[in-house]
């Protein structure tokens, strides 16, 4: 692990979405099939910045990986989906709770 990693940033693709991450950052991503406390390595890095040096991938930066630790699995707030058509007696009410995984970025390996 590098000692001076305060100025490191990476744009990572996780579950089809892009996240700007830095070491020791916590974030919520779509549910991952990993157990609590397990380490996850993301190798789809689109951009990597260390100090003032920036590398942009085509489409991914080679040799750069982001290591994260799974903290917990949770559910988001309940959302109500309501479909309605006037004058037709058509009403559908449905609820949905999105599941997500909370991860902590441990380090960015270059």
C-alpha positions, 0 to 999 in steps of 0.5 A: 500500500502506498504511503501518499495516496491522498491524491489518487483518484479513479473512475471505476465501472461497477455493475454498469455504472461509473463511480469516482473513487479514492482510497478510504471512501465508502459508497453504495453500489448495486448488490454484489454477490459477495459476503460481508468482510470479503474483498472485491477487486475491480479491474474496469478502471476508466480513468486513473489520476496519481498526483498530477499525472492522469491516465485515460483508458481506451476503454480501460486503463491497463494494470490498474485495479481498485481493491474494496471491502464489503461492509454490508448489504442493505435495502433502500427506501420503499418506492411506490409505483402507481399506474392510473388511467382516468375514466377506465377504473384502472389502478395498479399500486406496487412497491419496490425496494432496491438492494445495494451493497456498501463498500469501502475502497481500501486501495488503488493499485497501479 
